Amino acid sequence: MSDGVEVFVVGFVLPSAETDMCVPDSRSGWLGSMVYLGMMVGAFFWGGMSDKVGRRQCLLISMSLNGFFAFLSSFVQGYGFFLLCRLIAGFGIGGAVPIVFSFFAETLAREKRGEHLSWLCMFWMIGGIYASAMAWAIIPHYGWSFSMGSAYQFHSWRVFVVVCALPCVCAVVALTFIPESPRFYLEVGKHDEAWMILKQIHDTNMRARGQPEKVFTVNRIKIPKQIDELVEMQSETGNPVSKVLFRVKAELHGIWLTFLKCFNYPVKDNTIKLAIVWFTLSFGFYGLSVWFPDVIKHLQADEYASKVKTHANERIEDFTFNFTLENQIHTNGVFINDRFVSMKFKSVTFIDSTFQNCYFDDVTSVGSYFRNCTFIEAFFYNTDIDDSKLRNSEVINSTFHHNKTGCQMTFDDDYSAYWVYFVNFLGTLAVLPGILCLHFSWTK
């Protein structure tokens, strides 16, 4: 469930995160792809390491990495540091996806394996539904945010990231009470540990069936693989640094050799077929999960832009603006001795306008620009109006004090964000029938 939550987080936070961090459209793609890049590398690394150090141990480490850096990413403000945290979080969650299926299957009887693995897939989708529901319930409510000055902003999408890290924390706690895979212990020659775990599973099942007196017996045991003696001898000689380097090199080489075995006879054909199936499924499913919230946002933005109001050749003197100006275009306007106090420009554009002796105090501009405008003896205090908002504009004898930093969030006063996440939540529910059909097909 926790890995399903983490995968869905990307698509939900993308529209808000790129606005909060002032990310231009040309660079916003990295926000969506960084987690999946980490998952790709993590799946290759942790999948091989689980054959060396154990399923449970690798799951604990990878899930701890994911939980810590997912939690940390909700607090960082810089775009680069946020990408780094999401990359490492993806590296951790990449280990959970392949290992958990092997770990689960190795503790199940062969005749029940398919049925119970379908339950595991269902909980993965429950994680997706949890993420969708939390996004719908949390992200549109920007009143839940707080700020420390103008530099540190903790908006509601960051609250959502924290909430989505909680299932991972619960998974790490639960893993501490789960024993290692008995098959792994047999592979590395730890017969006694494997026998104890199998006996524990047997006794638990017999008590559930009402047969606690039935004795656990072992008729045959699989011969374990032999550990490479050269690696063991080499790792015990030399200085500590060379020991560690040699061991790491040997483990990575072993992971690579294990990967190459997937392309040898008789599993080569199945490997290629499964790789194609997984690629197409992931491309469609994860791609849509990232693209869907963003495309709804852009469709609503197009509808919003079609309702713009235009004002031309206006002249306003000695007036106080203390309310929101929204979705407007002002051309060839003249503003003299006007005060803009505790207000917001929301999708407002001034073109070829003049501002003379105007006072701007506590002004926020979202998607607003001044094009070819002239400011004469204007005073700006605690505003976010800077060079990026003043396009080809001339500033004469004007003063700027205590400018706000960072981008301001959109969707403050309407319910468009609410519908973005509500529709995506309904789309996530549509996957449940397929999971249920898969489960019932296994049980028959």
Wavefront OBJ file of the C-alpha trace (Angstrom):
o trace
v 0.000 0.000 0.000
v 2.769 2.456 0.908
v 4.523 2.077 -2.460
v 1.215 2.626 -4.265
v 0.718 5.849 -2.310
v 4.188 7.118 -3.171
v 3.771 6.446 -6.888
v 0.546 8.463 -7.040
v 1.939 11.401 -5.048
v 3.882 12.694 -8.061
v 0.897 13.446 -10.257
v -1.072 15.115 -7.486
v 1.614 17.521 -6.253
v 2.929 18.409 -9.715
v 0.537 21.319 -10.532
v 0.957 22.939 -7.108
v 4.673 22.233 -6.630
v 5.708 23.762 -9.943
v 3.829 26.952 -9.016
v 5.110 27.075 -5.444
v 8.740 26.685 -6.558
v 8.541 29.039 -9.539
v 9.328 26.209 -11.957
v 8.906 27.166 -15.634
v 7.089 24.795 -17.978
v 10.371 23.866 -19.670
v 11.690 22.345 -16.417
v 8.512 21.032 -14.809
v 8.909 17.625 -16.459
v 11.729 16.774 -14.054
v 9.304 16.938 -11.131
v 7.281 14.122 -12.634
v 10.139 11.974 -13.928
v 12.604 12.149 -11.018
v 10.730 9.659 -8.808
v 10.412 7.155 -11.645
v 14.097 7.529 -12.488
v 14.926 6.662 -8.882
v 12.508 3.720 -8.984
v 14.185 2.328 -12.101
v 17.646 2.376 -10.514
v 16.308 1.230 -7.139
v 14.475 -1.773 -8.586
v 17.670 -3.003 -10.265
v 19.837 -2.427 -7.183
v 17.550 -3.622 -4.385
v 16.276 -6.592 -6.370
v 19.816 -7.935 -6.634
v 20.756 -7.003 -3.079
v 17.773 -8.907 -1.685
v 19.401 -12.114 -2.937
v 22.548 -11.211 -0.994
v 21.404 -9.742 2.331
v 17.773 -10.857 2.561
v 14.299 -9.721 1.550
v 13.305 -8.291 4.918
v 16.562 -6.399 5.446
v 16.416 -4.775 2.008
v 12.767 -3.871 2.479
v 13.525 -2.220 5.815
v 16.373 -0.154 4.370
v 14.607 0.819 1.139
v 11.332 1.724 2.866
v 13.191 3.724 5.511
v 14.979 5.654 2.759
v 11.692 6.335 1.040
v 9.888 7.415 4.200
v 12.667 9.715 5.423
v 13.300 11.529 2.142
v 9.604 11.709 1.246
v 9.004 13.372 4.617
v 12.024 15.654 4.144
v 10.882 16.715 0.659
v 7.761 18.285 2.145
v 9.878 20.845 4.026
v 12.576 21.812 1.518
v 12.051 25.041 -0.417
v 14.672 24.832 -3.167
v 13.812 23.188 -6.469
v 17.121 21.302 -6.745
v 16.998 19.936 -3.194
v 13.372 18.904 -3.697
v 14.336 16.945 -6.829
v 17.163 15.248 -4.920
v 14.816 14.189 -2.109
v 12.271 12.813 -4.567
v 15.033 10.960 -6.450
v 16.255 9.211 -3.288
v 12.666 8.529 -2.198
v 12.061 6.919 -5.598
v 15.267 4.894 -5.194
v 13.849 3.523 -1.950
v 10.377 2.773 -3.265
v 11.944 1.079 -6.291
v 13.206 -1.612 -3.949
v 9.808 -2.246 -2.412
v 7.999 -2.963 -5.676
v 10.011 -6.050 -6.814
v 11.027 -7.379 -3.388
v 7.607 -7.404 -1.753
v 6.176 -9.818 -4.339
v 9.088 -12.243 -3.905
v 8.972 -11.902 -0.126
v 5.234 -12.556 -0.026
v 5.289 -15.445 -2.511
v 8.095 -17.275 -0.681
v 5.969 -17.635 2.458
v 2.870 -18.972 0.678
v 1.818 -22.455 -0.333
v 1.948 -22.967 -4.091
v -1.798 -23.623 -4.441
v -2.666 -20.354 -2.639
v 0.047 -18.165 -4.136
v -1.950 -16.625 -6.988
v -4.961 -15.817 -4.835
v -2.957 -14.072 -2.136
v -0.790 -12.176 -4.617
v -3.980 -10.745 -6.104
v -4.839 -9.478 -2.615
v -1.434 -7.827 -2.527
v -2.184 -6.086 -5.832
v -5.502 -4.920 -4.415
v -3.791 -3.251 -1.467
v -1.477 -1.519 -3.926
v -4.537 0.068 -5.524
v -5.965 0.878 -2.100
v -2.807 2.922 -1.632
v -3.599 4.754 -4.861
v -7.142 5.438 -3.674
v -5.775 6.684 -0.348
v -3.463 9.110 -2.164
v -6.316 10.290 -4.408
v -8.660 10.819 -1.467
v -6.031 12.710 0.540
v -5.210 14.925 -2.456
v -8.897 15.707 -2.925
v -9.346 16.442 0.785
v -6.126 18.387 1.492
v -4.548 20.154 -1.491
v -7.459 22.471 -2.464
v -7.648 23.789 1.125
v -4.928 26.424 1.024
v -6.083 27.795 4.366
v -4.175 24.895 5.943
v -0.850 26.469 4.960
v 1.423 28.676 7.028
v 4.457 30.842 6.368
v 7.487 32.051 8.293
v 8.181 35.413 6.731
v 8.079 35.548 2.959
v 10.912 33.067 2.378
v 9.459 29.904 3.946
v 6.071 28.792 2.683
v 4.440 25.533 3.805
v 1.406 25.127 1.584
v -1.261 22.446 1.711
v 0.383 20.281 -0.955
v 3.297 19.841 1.461
v 0.834 18.705 4.135
v -0.377 16.147 1.598
v 3.195 14.848 1.084
v 3.581 14.387 4.860
v 0.278 12.499 5.096
v 1.304 10.237 2.211
v 4.572 9.369 3.984
v 2.669 7.917 6.958
v 1.835 4.525 5.310
v 5.547 4.049 4.635
v 6.343 4.674 8.305
v 3.676 2.143 9.297
v 5.143 -0.381 6.840
v 8.619 -0.012 8.367
v 7.209 -0.579 11.857
v 5.266 -3.644 10.672
v 8.348 -5.114 8.961
v 10.198 -5.213 12.278
v 7.701 -7.868 13.453
v 7.854 -9.977 10.272
v 10.448 -12.779 9.969
v 12.844 -13.173 7.064
v 11.938 -15.275 4.034
v 12.597 -18.966 4.823
v 13.607 -19.562 1.213
v 16.358 -16.945 1.520
v 17.685 -18.637 4.665
v 17.788 -21.950 2.799
v 19.629 -20.343 -0.112
v 22.386 -19.046 2.172
v 22.637 -22.241 4.213
v 20.876 -21.095 7.411
v 18.784 -24.238 7.838
v 17.924 -23.786 11.506
v 16.560 -20.266 11.005
v 14.513 -21.421 8.008
v 13.161 -24.389 9.978
v 12.050 -22.142 12.866
v 10.198 -19.760 10.549
v 8.491 -22.594 8.676
v 7.488 -24.148 12.002
v 6.043 -20.823 13.146
v 4.013 -20.543 9.922
v 2.844 -24.160 10.281
v 1.783 -23.756 13.913
v -0.101 -20.530 13.162
v -1.986 -22.152 10.283
v -2.829 -25.258 12.308
v -4.210 -23.200 15.181
v -6.376 -21.292 12.699
v -7.692 -24.622 11.357
v -8.422 -25.935 14.841
v -5.601 -28.526 14.754
v -2.981 -27.149 17.185
v -1.739 -30.645 18.045
v -0.421 -31.356 14.542
v 3.399 -31.625 14.559
v 5.585 -29.848 11.998
v 7.897 -32.225 10.108
v 10.420 -31.727 7.278
v 10.785 -34.503 4.692
v 13.377 -32.910 2.409
v 15.363 -29.709 2.179
v 16.794 -27.820 -0.763
v 20.592 -27.811 -1.075
v 21.777 -24.215 -0.586
v 24.010 -22.350 -2.984
v 27.655 -22.214 -2.013
v 29.087 -18.803 -1.238
v 32.078 -17.855 -3.336
v 35.063 -18.751 -1.122
v 37.396 -16.422 -3.022
v 35.178 -13.464 -2.161
v 35.086 -14.495 1.485
v 38.875 -14.936 1.681
v 39.614 -11.682 -0.109
v 37.166 -9.711 2.051
v 38.966 -10.917 5.189
v 42.419 -9.705 4.101
v 43.877 -6.240 3.599
v 42.963 -2.940 5.223
v 39.354 -2.049 6.118
v 38.904 0.274 3.126
v 40.023 -2.333 0.614
v 37.778 -4.901 2.301
v 34.734 -2.684 1.887
v 35.581 -1.724 -1.696
v 36.200 -5.313 -2.716
v 32.999 -6.477 -1.058
v 30.936 -3.753 -2.744
v 32.517 -4.525 -6.106
v 31.856 -8.240 -5.660
v 28.222 -7.657 -4.666
v 27.573 -5.337 -7.617
v 29.206 -7.838 -9.948
v 26.976 -10.557 -8.505
v 23.884 -8.407 -9.072
v 24.915 -7.864 -12.694
v 25.482 -11.587 -13.250
v 22.071 -12.348 -11.755
v 20.513 -9.825 -14.129
v 22.223 -11.421 -17.139
v 20.823 -14.831 -16.180
v 17.355 -13.482 -16.973
v 18.378 -13.452 -20.641
v 19.703 -17.010 -20.740
v 17.831 -20.121 -21.811
v 15.159 -21.169 -20.810
v 13.830 -17.898 -19.297
v 15.004 -15.515 -22.036
v 11.717 -15.469 -23.983
v 9.607 -14.970 -20.862
v 11.895 -12.170 -19.675
v 11.531 -10.252 -22.934
v 7.755 -10.742 -23.049
v 7.293 -9.654 -19.435
v 9.568 -6.643 -19.967
v 7.414 -5.503 -22.893
v 4.202 -6.017 -20.910
v 5.517 -4.129 -17.875
v 6.855 -1.305 -20.045
v 3.532 -0.758 -21.794
v 1.531 -1.025 -18.563
v 3.822 1.360 -16.700
v 3.980 3.792 -19.605
v 0.209 3.979 -19.808
v -0.717 3.760 -16.135
v 1.977 5.931 -14.538
v 1.983 8.296 -17.490
v -1.742 8.897 -17.161
v -1.480 9.314 -13.385
v 1.040 12.141 -13.883
v -0.645 13.682 -16.920
v -4.290 13.541 -15.828
v -4.298 16.198 -13.036
v -2.187 18.522 -15.153
v -4.378 18.280 -18.248
v -7.515 19.037 -16.201
v -5.758 22.099 -14.825
v -4.892 23.315 -18.336
v -8.430 22.708 -19.621
v -9.819 24.781 -16.773
v -7.190 27.456 -17.439
v -8.360 27.718 -21.068
v -11.965 28.136 -19.942
v -10.864 30.718 -17.369
v -8.929 32.705 -20.000
v -11.965 32.819 -22.290
v -13.824 34.897 -19.656
v -11.224 37.681 -19.450
v -12.466 41.286 -19.103
v -10.769 44.087 -21.044
v -10.484 47.742 -19.921
v -9.014 50.368 -22.256
v -8.045 54.050 -21.921
v -9.113 54.339 -18.281
v -7.898 57.128 -15.990
v -8.094 56.606 -12.230
v -6.890 59.171 -9.657
v -6.729 59.149 -5.829
v -8.363 55.744 -5.520
v -7.583 52.941 -3.066
v -7.582 49.378 -4.377
v -7.996 46.989 -1.434
v -9.753 44.141 -3.226
v -8.760 41.458 -5.706
v -8.478 42.276 -9.395
v -8.978 39.062 -11.339
v -8.838 37.910 -14.968
v -8.533 41.367 -16.508
v -6.524 43.178 -19.196
v -5.919 46.942 -18.840
v -4.535 48.798 -21.870
v -3.415 52.442 -22.151
v -4.487 53.172 -18.583
v -3.338 56.075 -16.402
v -3.171 55.681 -12.601
v -2.277 58.795 -10.569
v -1.898 58.957 -6.755
v -3.592 55.575 -6.369
v -3.029 53.163 -3.491
v -2.890 49.384 -3.917
v -3.105 48.030 -0.351
v -3.478 44.414 0.915
v -4.722 43.175 -2.415
v -4.050 40.611 -5.093
v -3.627 40.787 -8.846
v -4.854 37.449 -10.159
v -4.315 36.860 -13.886
v -4.225 40.609 -14.553
v -2.157 42.203 -17.333
v -1.411 45.915 -17.684
v -0.297 46.979 -21.172
v 1.090 50.421 -22.115
v -0.127 51.879 -18.809
v 1.336 54.618 -16.597
v 1.550 54.589 -12.780
v 2.472 57.973 -11.279
v 2.943 58.553 -7.525
v 1.274 55.219 -6.778
v 1.746 53.262 -3.544
v 1.864 49.440 -3.500
v 1.696 47.809 -0.052
v 1.299 44.059 0.644
v 0.453 43.233 -2.952
v 0.526 39.711 -4.371
v 0.442 39.034 -8.098
v -0.427 35.597 -9.469
v -0.063 35.185 -13.209
v -0.008 38.982 -13.557
v 2.351 41.153 -15.609
v 3.072 44.777 -16.506
v 3.994 45.030 -20.198
v 5.475 48.230 -21.657
v 4.355 50.168 -18.579
v 5.906 53.230 -16.938
v 6.274 53.726 -13.164
v 7.052 57.281 -12.041
v 7.907 57.919 -8.360
v 6.109 54.743 -7.271
v 6.711 53.057 -3.920
v 6.616 49.254 -3.474
v 6.561 47.707 0.013
v 6.159 43.975 0.749
v 5.137 43.042 -2.791
v 6.206 40.294 -5.185
v 6.433 42.678 -8.145
v 9.945 42.321 -9.540
v 11.758 42.259 -12.871
v 10.020 39.033 -13.900
v 6.642 40.810 -13.676
v 7.825 44.057 -15.281
v 8.120 43.107 -18.948
v 9.813 45.856 -21.011
v 8.642 48.385 -18.439
v 10.377 51.599 -17.345
v 10.838 52.423 -13.653
v 11.672 56.074 -12.873
v 12.563 57.311 -9.351
v 10.714 54.383 -7.757
v 11.578 52.461 -4.581
v 11.269 48.759 -3.661
v 11.382 47.616 -0.002
v 11.033 44.133 1.555
v 10.011 42.327 -1.598
v 8.276 38.977 -1.181
v 10.130 35.917 -2.428
v 8.820 32.754 -4.027
v 5.748 32.176 -6.150
v 2.241 32.454 -4.797
v -0.227 29.592 -5.007
v -3.172 29.654 -7.367
v -6.715 28.365 -6.741
v -7.135 30.458 -3.586
v -10.634 31.686 -4.257
v -12.250 29.080 -6.478
v -12.918 25.372 -6.517
v -11.035 24.359 -9.665
v -8.351 22.508 -7.689
v -11.096 20.676 -5.822
v -12.453 19.301 -9.100
v -8.981 18.410 -10.397
v -8.428 15.975 -7.537
v -12.036 14.835 -7.238
v -12.150 13.737 -10.883
v -8.787 12.010 -10.507
v -10.079 10.238 -7.389
v -13.000 8.869 -9.414
v -10.554 7.755 -12.107
v -8.562 5.807 -9.529
v -11.701 4.024 -8.347
v -12.231 2.780 -11.906
v -9.218 0.467 -11.528
v -10.845 -1.526 -8.723
v -13.119 -3.676 -10.954
v -10.082 -4.983 -12.839
v -8.312 -5.908 -9.595
v -11.432 -7.675 -8.303
v -11.798 -9.646 -11.540
v -8.159 -10.714 -11.259
v -8.695 -11.848 -7.677
v -11.790 -13.916 -8.437
v -10.136 -15.483 -11.480
v -7.314 -16.733 -9.229
v -9.698 -18.154 -6.636
v -11.501 -20.339 -9.183
l 1 2 3 4 5 6 7 8 9 10 11 12 13 14 15 16 17 18 19 20 21 22 23 24 25 26 27 28 29 30 31 32 33 34 35 36 37 38 39 40 41 42 43 44 45 46 47 48 49 50 51 52 53 54 55 56 57 58 59 60 61 62 63 64 65 66 67 68 69 70 71 72 73 74 75 76 77 78 79 80 81 82 83 84 85 86 87 88 89 90 91 92 93 94 95 96 97 98 99 100 101 102 103 104 105 106 107 108 109 110 111 112 113 114 115 116 117 118 119 120 121 122 123 124 125 126 127 128 129 130 131 132 133 134 135 136 137 138 139 140 141 142 143 144 145 146 147 148 149 150 151 152 153 154 155 156 157 158 159 160 161 162 163 164 165 166 167 168 169 170 171 172 173 174 175 176 177 178 179 180 181 182 183 184 185 186 187 188 189 190 191 192 193 194 195 196 197 198 199 200 201 202 203 204 205 206 207 208 209 210 211 212 213 214 215 216 217 218 219 220 221 222 223 224 225 226 227 228 229 230 231 232 233 234 235 236 237 238 239 240 241 242 243 244 245 246 247 248 249 250 251 252 253 254 255 256 257 258 259 260 261 262 263 264 265 266 267 268 269 270 271 272 273 274 275 276 277 278 279 280 281 282 283 284 285 286 287 288 289 290 291 292 293 294 295 296 297 298 299 300 301 302 303 304 305 306 307 308 309 310 311 312 313 314 315 316 317 318 319 320 321 322 323 324 325 326 327 328 329 330 331 332 333 334 335 336 337 338 339 340 341 342 343 344 345 346 347 348 349 350 351 352 353 354 355 356 357 358 359 360 361 362 363 364 365 366 367 368 369 370 371 372 373 374 375 376 377 378 379 380 381 382 383 384 385 386 387 388 389 390 391 392 393 394 395 396 397 398 399 400 401 402 403 404 405 406 407 408 409 410 411 412 413 414 415 416 417 418 419 420 421 422 423 424 425 426 427 428 429 430 431 432 433 434 435 436 437 438 439 440 441 442 443 444
